[in-house]
Amino acid sequence: MGDSGENETKGKIIICKAAVVWGPGQPFSIEEVQVHPPQKMEVRMKILYTSICHTDLSAWKGENEAQQMYPRILGHEAAGIVESVGEGVTDMKEGDHVVPIFNGECGDCAYCKSEKSNLCEKFRVNPMKAVMVNDGKTRFSTLDGQQPIYHFLNTSTFAEYTVVDSACAVKIDAEAPLRKMSLLSCGVSTGIGAAWNTANVQAGSSVAIFGLGAVGLAVAEGARLRGASRIIGIDINPDKFIKGKTVGITHFINPNDLQKEEYKAVHEIIREMTEGGVDYSFECSGNLEVLRVAFLSTHDGWGLTVILGIHPSPRMLPLHPMELFDGRRIVGSVFGDFKGKTQLPHLALECMHGFVNLDGFITNELSFTDINEAFQLLANGKALRCLLHL
C-alpha cells in the first residue's frame, strides 16, 4: 500500500517471502513466491505475526502420509491486516485487523446455524484440503508462476501475504495488539474454549490436564478463570511445571518420577488425590495410552474427558463400550467449540482487557527467517509459542 493511502497492490499478484516446505521433514526454504489476488468471498491479508503450533510440527514431519502434499506453505496461527478483499466480502475491508482461523464459519449452512456445533459445512478444519473452495486451485505459486504451492488448514500463515476464504478470517478490534492476537488463531482459543464451552467447568470442581503445552496450559487458564479448586497437571517435562503455576495449576505429576518409588498408575494417584477422580480431564498429548489414563482419572458417575490431542490414524479408542456405563463420558473438541467469526471478537476484547493473559504463552520471539530454529525449539520442548515477526 502506498503512502497516499491508495492500495497499489489490489488486484495484482504480490511477490513476497514465504517459508516453503518441499518434503516431509525437509528444512523450510525462505523464498520469493507469487500470491494471487483474492477471488469471490476471499481475503488477502498481510501477515505481521505468526506462531508455531504442534499441528504445524506434525505436518512438517509428514506424520500422516495421507495428508502429505508438497510444496506447501504451512502455518495457521497469525495476526495481520487486510490487504484487499474479493467480490462479495462485506464484513471486512482494507486495513482491518484480522486473525485467520482454520475452522471457518460461513454463517449460512445448517452447521453454522446450529447452536450444537461450531463446524461449518464448507470451511471446517480439513488437513486434507490444499486448494481454495472457489476453483480448486491455489493462490500461491513459485516465483516463475510455473508451479502451484499448496495451502494448509485454510490459512497458510508462513508467508508475508496469504489468501483465505472470508469464512476463515475474523475481524477484531482495531486497538487489539496484533502481536498477541495470533495466539487466538488456535492454541489459546482451543484450550480456553475446551474449559469454558466443551466441558463448562464449574466453580469448585477438579480438573486433570494431560500434556502441558500451550493448549494444556490454556485449559488450565480457562479452568482457573472458572474457579476450579484443584487443577492437576501431568507432563514428563518438569520445565512445564514452572509455567503451569502461573496459570493456576495446583498439583503436578511427572509420570517418569513414579519409577523411582513404588510404582502406582497415574490414574490411581489422581483418584486418591481427589477422592474418586476429577470432574473433568483433558487429553492434550495425542497419545492413546495417555487418553485411557485421562479417562480412568475421572470420577465415575459424572466424569467428563475432553480430547484435544491430535491422534494418528488408524488406531481406535482404547475403551470398552461397557466402561461408559459407569457414567463417565468422553468427547472431542475442535477449536474449543468457539464459533470463530461470531465469538472470537469477544474473546479478543477479554484478552485486551487483561482477563486472559496471552503474554504468558509467548516464550520466544524470532525473525520469520529463523523459522527452522523456531521449529527446533518447539520440537525440543523449549517453547510454548515462538512468535515470528514478519
C-alpha positions in Angstrom: 0.0 0.0 0.0 1.3 3.4 -0.9 1.8 6.4 1.4 -1.0 8.2 -0.3 -3.5 5.7 1.1 -4.2 4.1 -2.2 -3.8 0.4 -2.4 -1.2 -0.2 -5.1 -1.3 -4.0 -4.8 -5.1 -4.5 -5.1 -6.0 -6.9 -7.9 -2.3 -7.6 -8.7 0.0 -10.5 -8.0 2.2 -9.8 -4.9 5.7 -11.2 -4.8 6.7 -11.8 -1.2 8.7 -14.1 1.0 7.3 -17.4 2.3 8.6 -20.4 4.1 8.1 -23.3 1.7 8.4 -26.9 2.7 9.2 -29.2 -0.2 9.0 -32.6 1.5 8.4 -34.3 4.9 11.0 -33.1 7.5 12.9 -31.0 5.0 14.1 -27.6 6.2 11.9 -24.7 5.5 13.1 -22.8 2.4 12.7 -19.0 2.6 12.0 -17.9 -0.9 10.0 -15.5 -3.0 6.6 -16.7 -4.2 3.6 -15.3 -6.1 0.5 -14.6 -4.1 -2.5 -14.1 -6.4 -5.4 -11.7 -5.8 -8.4 -12.9 -3.8 -11.4 -14.2 -5.7 -15.1 -14.1 -4.8 -15.6 -14.3 -1.0 -11.8 -14.4 -0.3 -9.5 -12.1 1.6 -5.8 -11.4 1.1 -4.1 -10.4 4.3 -0.6 -9.1 5.2 0.8 -11.3 8.0 2.6 -9.3 10.7 3.0 -12.1 13.3 2.7 -15.9 13.1 3.4 -18.5 15.7 4.0 -22.2 15.6 1.7 -25.0 16.9 2.4 -28.7 17.4 0.0 -29.3 14.5 2.4 -27.4 12.2 5.2 -29.6 13.7 3.3 -32.8 12.9 2.5 -31.6 9.3 6.1 -30.6 8.7 7.3 -34.0 9.8 4.7 -35.6 7.5 3.5 -37.9 10.2 0.2 -38.6 8.5 1.0 -39.8 5.0 -2.5 -39.2 3.7 -2.1 -35.5 4.4 1.2 -35.0 2.7 1.2 -32.6 -0.2 4.2 -30.6 -1.4 5.4 -27.9 -2.0 3.3 -26.3 0.8 3.1 -23.3 3.0 2.2 -24.3 6.5 1.2 -22.2 9.5 -2.2 -21.5 11.0 -1.7 -19.1 13.9 -1.3 -15.4 12.9 -2.5 -11.9 13.0 -2.4 -9.2 10.3 -4.1 -6.6 8.2 -6.5 -7.0 5.3 -4.7 -6.0 2.1 -7.7 -6.5 -0.2 -11.0 -8.4 -0.4 -12.7 -10.3 -3.2 -16.1 -9.8 -4.6 -19.0 -10.2 -2.1 -17.0 -9.7 1.1 -18.9 -7.1 3.2 -17.8 -7.8 6.8 -14.1 -6.8 6.2 -12.3 -4.0 4.3 -8.8 -3.0 3.5 -6.8 -2.1 6.7 -8.9 -4.1 9.1 -7.1 -6.1 11.8 -7.8 -9.8 11.4 -6.8 -13.2 12.6 -7.2 -16.3 10.4 -9.0 -19.3 11.7 -8.5 -22.9 10.5 -12.1 -23.8 11.5 -14.2 -21.4 9.4 -17.7 -20.1 9.8 -19.7 -19.2 6.7 -22.8 -18.3 8.8 -25.3 -19.7 6.3 -25.1 -23.5 6.4 -27.0 -25.8 8.7 -23.9 -26.4 10.9 -23.3 -22.7 11.4 -26.9 -22.0 12.2 -26.9 -24.8 14.8 -26.2 -24.0 18.4 -24.9 -27.6 18.8 -21.8 -27.3 16.6 -19.0 -24.9 15.7 -18.2 -26.8 12.5 -19.0 -25.4 9.0 -20.2 -27.4 6.0 -17.6 -26.0 3.6 -14.9 -24.4 5.7 -14.4 -26.6 8.7 -10.9 -27.8 9.7 -9.7 -30.2 7.0 -6.0 -31.1 6.9 -6.6 -32.9 3.5 -7.7 -29.6 1.9 -4.8 -27.9 0.0 -6.7 -25.6 -2.5 -9.3 -22.9 -2.4 -13.0 -23.7 -2.5 -13.9 -21.4 -5.3 -12.0 -23.0 -8.2 -10.0 -25.9 -6.6 -6.7 -24.0 -7.3 -4.1 -22.4 -5.2 -3.4 -18.7 -4.7 0.3 -19.4 -4.3 2.8 -20.3 -7.0 6.6 -20.3 -7.4 8.3 -17.1 -8.4 8.2 -18.1 -12.1 4.5 -18.8 -11.8 5.0 -22.4 -13.2 4.3 -24.5 -10.1 1.4 -24.2 -7.6 2.2 -24.1 -3.9 -0.4 -25.8 -1.8 -2.4 -24.3 1.1 -2.6 -25.7 4.7 -5.5 -25.7 7.1 -7.4 -22.9 5.3 -4.8 -20.4 6.4 -1.1 -20.9 5.3 0.4 -18.2 7.5 4.1 -18.8 7.0 4.2 -16.1 4.3 4.2 -12.3 4.2 0.8 -12.4 2.4 -1.8 -15.2 2.3 -5.3 -15.6 0.8 -8.0 -17.2 2.9 -11.7 -17.7 2.4 -13.6 -14.9 4.1 -15.2 -17.5 6.4 -11.7 -18.1 7.8 -10.8 -14.5 8.7 -12.1 -12.8 11.8 -12.1 -9.0 12.2 -11.0 -7.9 15.6 -11.0 -4.6 17.4 -8.6 -2.1 15.8 -7.0 -1.4 19.1 -6.2 -5.1 19.7 -2.4 -5.7 20.0 -1.7 -7.9 17.0 1.5 -9.2 18.5 -0.6 -11.3 20.9 -3.7 -11.9 18.9 -2.1 -14.6 16.8 -2.5 -16.9 19.7 -6.3 -16.8 19.3 -6.0 -18.5 15.9 -5.6 -21.9 17.5 -3.8 -22.8 20.8 -5.2 -20.5 23.4 -8.7 -20.4 22.0 -8.7 -24.2 21.8 -7.7 -24.7 25.4 -9.8 -21.9 27.0 -12.8 -22.9 24.9 -12.4 -26.5 25.9 -12.7 -25.5 29.5 -15.5 -22.9 29.0 -17.6 -24.3 26.2 -16.9 -28.0 25.8 -16.6 -29.0 29.5 -18.3 -26.0 31.1 -16.0 -26.3 34.1 -17.8 -25.3 37.3 -16.5 -23.4 40.3 -15.1 -25.6 43.0 -14.5 -28.5 40.6 -11.4 -30.6 40.0 -9.5 -30.9 36.7 -6.7 -33.0 35.3 -4.7 -31.9 32.3 -2.5 -34.4 30.4 0.1 -32.6 28.4 1.2 -29.1 29.3 1.9 -27.5 26.0 0.2 -24.3 25.0 -3.2 -25.9 24.7 -2.9 -27.7 28.0 -1.8 -24.6 29.8 -4.7 -22.6 28.1 -7.1 -25.3 29.5 -5.6 -24.5 33.0 -6.1 -20.8 32.4 -9.7 -21.4 31.4 -10.3 -23.7 34.4 -8.7 -21.2 36.8 -10.9 -18.4 35.5 -14.0 -20.6 36.0 -13.0 -21.1 39.7 -11.8 -24.7 39.6 -10.5 -25.6 43.1 -7.9 -28.2 42.1 -6.1 -28.3 38.7 -3.7 -31.2 38.3 -1.1 -31.0 35.5 0.6 -34.2 34.1 3.7 -33.9 31.9 7.1 -35.6 31.6 8.8 -32.3 31.1 9.5 -30.7 34.5 10.1 -27.3 33.0 6.3 -27.1 32.2 5.5 -27.2 35.9 7.1 -23.8 36.5 5.0 -22.2 33.8 2.0 -24.2 35.0 1.9 -22.5 38.3 1.4 -19.1 36.7 -1.8 -20.2 35.0 -3.4 -21.8 38.1 -2.1 -25.4 38.2 -2.2 -26.5 41.8 -0.7 -30.0 41.7 1.8 -31.7 39.3 2.6 -35.3 38.4 5.6 -36.4 36.3 5.0 -40.0 35.3 8.7 -40.5 34.9 9.2 -39.8 38.6 6.9 -42.6 39.6 9.6 -45.1 38.5 11.8 -44.0 41.4 9.4 -45.2 44.1 6.8 -48.0 44.4 5.0 -47.7 41.1 1.4 -46.7 41.0 -0.7 -45.9 37.9 -1.2 -42.1 37.4 -5.0 -42.5 37.3 -4.9 -44.3 40.7 -2.9 -41.4 42.2 -5.3 -38.9 40.8 -8.3 -40.8 42.1 -6.7 -41.0 45.6 -5.9 -37.2 45.5 -9.5 -36.3 44.5 -11.5 -38.9 46.5 -12.7 -40.8 43.5 -11.5 -38.9 40.4 -11.6 -35.5 38.8 -14.7 -33.9 37.5 -13.0 -33.1 34.2 -9.9 -34.4 32.4 -8.3 -33.0 29.2 -6.1 -35.1 27.0 -3.7 -32.8 25.1 -1.0 -35.2 24.1 -2.3 -37.1 21.1 -1.3 -40.4 22.8 -3.9 -43.2 23.1 -2.3 -44.6 26.2 -2.5 -41.2 27.9 -6.1 -40.9 26.7 -7.0 -44.0 28.5 -5.4 -42.8 31.7 -7.2 -39.5 31.4 -10.5 -41.3 31.0 -9.8 -43.5 34.1 -8.8 -40.4 36.1 -12.3 -39.0 36.1 -14.9 -39.7 38.7 -17.4 -42.4 37.8 -21.0 -41.3 37.6 -20.2 -37.9 36.1 -16.6 -37.6 34.9 -16.0 -36.0 31.5 -12.9 -36.4 29.4 -12.2 -33.9 26.6 -9.9 -35.0 23.7 -7.8 -32.1 22.4 -4.7 -34.0 21.2 -4.2 -34.8 17.5 -4.1 -38.6 17.2 -2.6 -40.5 14.3 -4.9 -42.9 12.5 -6.0 -45.7 12.2 -5.8 -46.7 15.9 -9.1 -46.8 17.7 -10.2 -45.6 21.1 -8.8 -47.7 23.9 -12.1 -48.2 25.6 -14.6 -51.0 26.1 -18.2 -49.8 25.5 -19.3 -51.1 28.9 -16.9 -48.7 30.6 -19.2 -45.9 29.5 -22.0 -47.5 31.6 -20.2 -46.2 34.7 -21.3 -42.7 33.9 -18.0 -41.4 32.5 -18.2 -39.6 29.2 -15.7 -38.7 26.5 -15.9 -36.1 23.8 -13.7 -34.3 21.3 -13.4 -30.6 20.9 -12.4 -28.6 17.8 -11.3 -25.0 18.3 -12.6 -25.1 21.8 -16.2 -25.2 20.4 -15.9 -21.5 19.6 -17.7 -20.3 16.6 -14.8 -18.3 15.2 -16.4 -15.3 13.5 -19.2 -15.0 15.9 -17.4 -15.4 19.2 -13.7 -14.8 18.8 -14.0 -11.0 18.6 -15.4 -11.0 22.2 -12.6 -13.3 23.4 -10.1 -10.8 21.8 -11.7 -8.0 23.8 -11.4 -10.0 27.0 -7.7 -10.5 26.3 -7.2 -6.8 25.6 -8.7 -6.0 29.0 -6.4 -8.4 30.7 -9.0 -11.1 31.6 -6.9 -13.7 29.8 -3.1 -13.4 30.0 -1.7 -14.0 26.5 1.8 -12.8 27.2 2.4 -15.8 29.4 2.1 -18.1 26.4 4.8 -16.3 24.3 8.1 -17.8 25.4 10.3 -16.9 22.4 10.3 -14.3 19.6 12.4 -14.6 16.5 12.5 -13.2 13.0 10.5 -15.0 10.4 13.7 -16.0 8.6 14.7 -18.0 11.7 11.7 -20.4 11.3 13.8 -23.5 11.3 15.3 -22.6 14.7 11.8 -21.9 16.0 10.6 -25.3 14.9 13.6 -26.9 16.7 12.7 -25.1 19.9 9.2 -26.5 19.8 10.3 -30.0 18.9 12.8 -30.0 21.8 10.1 -28.8 24.3 11.9 -25.5 24.8 9.0 -23.3 23.7 5.3 -22.9 24.2 4.7 -20.4 21.5 7.5 -18.9 19.4 6.3 -15.7 17.8 7.8 -15.0 14.4 7.9 -11.3 13.3 7.4 -10.7 9.6 
